Amino acid sequence: MYDVKRIRADFPILTRKVHDGQPLVYLDNAATSQKPRQVIEALTHYYEHYNANIHRGIHRLSEEATDAYEAARQKIARFIGATNPAEVIFVRNTTEALNLVAHAWGRANVQAGDEIVLSEMEHHSNLVPWQMLAQEKGATLKFFRIDENGEIDPAQINSLITERVKLVSLTQMSNVLGTINPISQVARRAHEVGAVMVTDGAQSVPHLPVDVKELDCDFLAFSGHKMLGPTGVGVLWGRYELLSAMRPFLGGGDMIREVHLDYSTWNELPWKFEAGTPNIADVIAFGAAIDYLESTGMYAIRQHEVHMAAYALNTLADLEGAVVYGPKDPTRRGGVVSFNYLDIHPHDIGTVADRYGVAIRAGHHCCQPLMRRLGVAATCRASFYLYNTEPEVDVLVSALKQARELFSGVRV
């Protein structure tokens, strides 16, 4: 049985009261998740017991830190179904991972006249780096269109991904619509024409069972802070042969094999892409987050979020004047529910919700082209995770009713 009460007890911040004693209702998990006590303790334990730099030290603390750091890499590889931990590159976040691919792979392989395929629902982090690459190289950007349900029509795949396409980059789960995209189907077509498939897993890896072999992608990017881990650490997974052929993204310590006055040679994977002192403490704590997710079970977490999305969709459907974006079927989406209510600006709704203790996101969610496609300036976004409950959705709805009374004078 999925015991959400037991899970919530592991998260100290969920006991917090805000605004004159209102219990915190945290529904902003797509932006960042809260951290369980086990992750916080792992971070503290590192600094209190074996804080040291890694890899080159020969003293006890350095060896312990190195072992814990590399153990986290192995855990993450296992978590995403990668067979070789050397394919796991630690970066700061999803954005840096995608930029790494754009610079280290894209600059060497994309040429004038090539095409790059994206979608209308992409986060700016999976749009701007490819815009910059296309402008530099003279390549062309093409986009999957979304339908009225916020989904990609699979009929576009073959027509859009032609022999001129060099790279396809697609989010596995939209941070606005919750849409879960058919990555493996897109990847199959990309490989048929000799293109590389990049997957933005910022929203999917924390919430879905993800296996890179099943996705059949060539690169996968995701962030630790969205999946119970600390901020400032993310992952780029890439196929070994592609990473091996790429030039380093940054130069400096630990990414070198030999340095001479006029040339250098590079370290082996994964360290070729990890220049300088890494974010040791947060990587180790990220490993503790992986332990927590695995002990809870990603399939169980996924089912809980499907239930939460269904409850939120049904509850909002009963609220006259609420418009919800994205797939109607909760099994075809993640635990992200974006909506607008009457003609009340999302920022005003977010302010009223905050007075009820409810933390939601209001704005364009780093998806301005998608907002234009939807015909809105912004939306409200409630996003769920393993510790959220139905009564928290009810508090959000109470806040929406209060917002209607405040801004239209109509009591619901």
N, C-alpha and C positions, 0 to 999 in steps of 0.2 A: 504494500500500500504506500502511496505517495503521501508523506507526512509533512505538509507545508508548515504546520506549527513547529515541528522539530527543526526544520530548515531555518525558519525565521529566527529561532533562538540562537543560531550561529552568527547572526549579523547584528552587532552592537548598535549600529546607527538606526536600526528599525524600531528601537525603543524610544527614540528621541521625540520630544514634543516641540512644536513650533507655534508661534503666534498665539500666545496666551493659552497654551496647553493643548493645542490640536495635535493628535497623533500624526506623525509623518506618514504620508502615503506616497511612496516613491514610484512614479510611473514614467521615469525618464531614462530607462535602461538602454535605449538605443544610443543615447549620448555617452553614458558610462554606467557601469553596474556598481552596486555596492560590494563591499569586501567582507567575507566571513572572517571570524576570529582566527581561523587556522592560517589564513594568508597574512593577516596582520602579525601574528606571532612568528611566522617564518621570517618576515622582514626584520622584526625586532631581534630574533635569535641570531641572525647573521651579524648584525651590528654589535651585539653584545658578546658574541663568542668567537667568530672567526672572520672578522672584517679584514680583508687583505686583497691585494691585486692578484690576478689569476695568470695561469699558464707558464710564466717564466720563473716564478718564485720557487725556491727549493726548501723553504721553511714550512713548518706544520700548518700554519694558518692559510698560507697560499695554496697548499695542497688540498686542504679541506674546502676552501672556496672554489677551487678549480673543479673538484669532484662534484660539488653541489650544482655549479653552473652547467657543467656538461650533462649531469643527470637530468636537469630540466630540459635540455635539448632532446634527450632521448625520450622523455615523457611526451613532449610535444610531437615528436615524430610518430610515436605510437598512436597518439590521440587523433591524428589526421590520416593515419594509415600509410605513412611513408616508411619504406623499408630501410632507408639509409639516413641516419641522423645528420650526416654531412650535408644533406640537402636543406636543412633548416638553418636559415640565416637570421640572426637577431638584429632587429632594427628598432627605431623608436616607436613606430606606429604603422598602420596600413598605408598612410600617405607616403611615408618614406619608402616603404616596400615597393609601391607602384612607381614612384619616381626612380628607384634603383633600376627597375626593369626598363623604363623609358630611356634612361641614360646609358646603362651598360649593355643592354641588348638592342634597344631601339636605334640608337645612333649608329651602331655597327651594321644593322641589317635592313633598316627601312630606307628606301631610296625615292627619288623623285618619280612620281607616277604611281607609286604604291598606294594601297588603300588600307585604312584602319577602320574597323567596325566596332561601334559602341551602341548604346541604347539611350533613349530619351530619359530613362529613369536614373541615370548614373549620378552618384555623388560627385561633387566637384573634384575630389581627389582622384576619381577615375575618369575624368574628363580633361582637366587643365593640363596634366602632363602630356597627354596625347595631342592636345591642341598645339602645345609648344613644340613637340617633336614634328608634327605635320608641317608647321610653319617653317621650321628649320630645314626640313628635308624636302619640302615640296610635295608631300603626300596629301591624300584626300581623306577626310573623315566621312563615314557613312553611319547611319543610325537605324537600329530597330525601332519601328513605331510601336506604340502601345495601343491596345483597344480600349473600349469603354470600361472594361473591368481592370484596367491597369496591367494587362498581361501582354506578352509577346505572342503573336500568331506564328506557330511553327512553320507556316507556309512561307514566311519571309526568309527562312534560314538559307535555302539553296539559292534563291534569287539574289540575296544580298551578299553572301560570301562566295565570291567568284575567284578566278585564278589571279586576279589583280590584288587580292587581299593578302597582306603580309602578317597582320596581327588582328586578333579579336579580343576585346577586353569587356567583361560583363560582370555585373554584380550578381551574386548567387541569390541574395535576398535584398529587396529594396528597403532602404531606411525610411522611406515615406509611405509606400504602398503596402509593404509587407510581402509583395509578390516574390514567389520562389521561381527562379528562372531555370529552364531546361539546359543546364550547363553541359552535361554529357552529350546531349544531342547536338548542341552548337559546336562543341569541341570535335565531335566526329566529322562534321562538315569542314571545320577549319583545317583539320589534318588532311582531309581529302585533297584540299587545294594547296597544301604545303604551308599553311599559316600557323602561327603560334597562338595558343589560347591562354589568356590571363584571366584569373577569377578574383574579384574583390569579395573576400569572405568576411569582411568586418562584421556584418550582421548575421551571417549564417553559421560560422564556426562556433560562436558562443551558444547557439540555440538548436542546432541540428546535428545529428550524427553525420560527420563529414569524412569521406575517404577519398584521397586524391586519386587512387587507382580507379575508383568508380566514376569520379568526375571526369577523368581523362584529360585534365587540364595540364598545362605546362608550367604555370606559375600560380600560386595561391598566396594572397596577402591577408593578414588579419592582425588585430590588436589585442593585447592582454587586458587592457582596462575595461573592455566591454564584456569580458568573460571572467569576472571575479578577481582578476589580477590587478597589479599596480599600474599606474600611468607610466608612460615613458618607455614601454617595451612592446614591441610587435614582432611579427615573423614574416619573412618571405620564404616560402617553400618553392623550390624550383627543381626541374629535372636535372640530374647530375651532369649529363652531357652538355646541357645548355649553360649551366652555371660555370662549368669548367672552361667553356669557350669564351666566356664574357670577360672583358677587362674589369679591373676593380673600379668600384664607384668612388671610393675615398682612398687617399694615400696616407701612410704614416705607420705607427707602431702596430705590430702583431699581424699585419696583413702582408708582411714581406718574408721572403726566404733569405735573400742576401741583398745588401745595399752597398753599392760602390759610388764613387763620386759622380759618375756620369750615367749610371743605369742601375736598375734594381730588378730582382726577380720576385715572383709572388709566392705567398704561402699556399698551401693546399686548402681545399674546401673543408669546413665552411669559413675558416678564418680569413680567407682572401677578401671577404666582404665585411669584416668586423674590425675596422681600423681603430686604434686607440683603446683606452680603458673602457670596457663596455659597462652597461648598466647592471652590474653584478647582482646587487641586492634585489632589484626588481625582477630580474630573470629568475632568481632562486625562488622568490615569492610567487612568480608566475607558475613555477613548477608545483607549488602547493595548491594553486587554484586548479590546475589540471587534476591533481589528486582528488580535490573536492568534487569536481564535475564528474569524474569517472566513478567515484563512490556513490554519487547520487544516481547516475545513469543518464546518458544523453537521450535515450529513447523515452525515459520517464519524464525528463524535462520537456522534451518536445510535446508529449501528450498533454502535459499540464498547460503548456502555452497554447496549444490548440483549444483546450477547454476555456482558457482565459479569453482568447480572441473571440471565440463563439459567444461567450457571455457578454462581452463588451459590444459586439456587433448587434446582438439581439436587444440589448438594453438601449443602445443608441437608436436602433430602428423604431423603438417605441416612443422616442422623444421627438415630437413634432418640430420640424425646422432643422434637424441635424442632417448633415450630408457627410457620408463616409466615403473615402476613396480607397480603391484597391479591390482585390477579389472578394466576392461575397462568401465564398466557401472557405471556412477557417482552415481546412486541411490543405488549401492551396496557397496559404500565406503564413508568415511568421506572426509573432506576438506584437506587431506594430499596427496601431489603429490611428490613422490620420483622419481628421474630420474638421468641418466648420459648423457653426451653429448660428442660424438666423443670419443677420447682417452684423453681428458683433465681431469686432476685430479679434483675431487670435491672441494678440498681446493683452487685450482686456480680459479675455477669458482666462488666460494664464495667471493674471494678477488676482482675479477673484478666486481661482482654484487654489492659489498659494495661501490665501487667507483661511482656507479650509484645511490647510496642511498638505495639499496635493501638489506634487511636483510633476508637471508635464512640460513639454517643449512647445513653443509657439514661434513660428517664423517660416523661413524657406528651407530650413534643414540642409543647407549647402546643396540644394537642388533647384537652383533658379530656373534652368530650362524646363524642368518638370513642372514647376509651378505655372509657367507660361502655357505649357501643354494642357494643364488642368483648368486654365483660365482663372486662376486665383493668385493673389499676392503672397499668401501664406496659409498655413493650416495649423491647427492644434494637433499634437501628437502624443498619444498615450502608448507607452511601450512596456511590455510585461517581461518578467523573468521568473525564475524558479521559486521565488519567495512571495509573489503577489497573490492576492485573494479576491474572491467575488465581492465581499463587502467594501474593498477599496474602490472597485468600479462604482459601487453605489454612492460612495462619498463624492466621487468625481461628478456623477450625475446630479447630486444635490447642489454642487457648486455651479453646474451649468444652469440649473433652474434659478439659482440666486442671481446669476449674471443676467438672465432674461428679465428678471424683476427689476434689477438695477438699471439696465440700459433701455428697456422698452416699457417698463411700468406694468408688465403683465405677470401676474402671479400664476405659477404652474402648480 
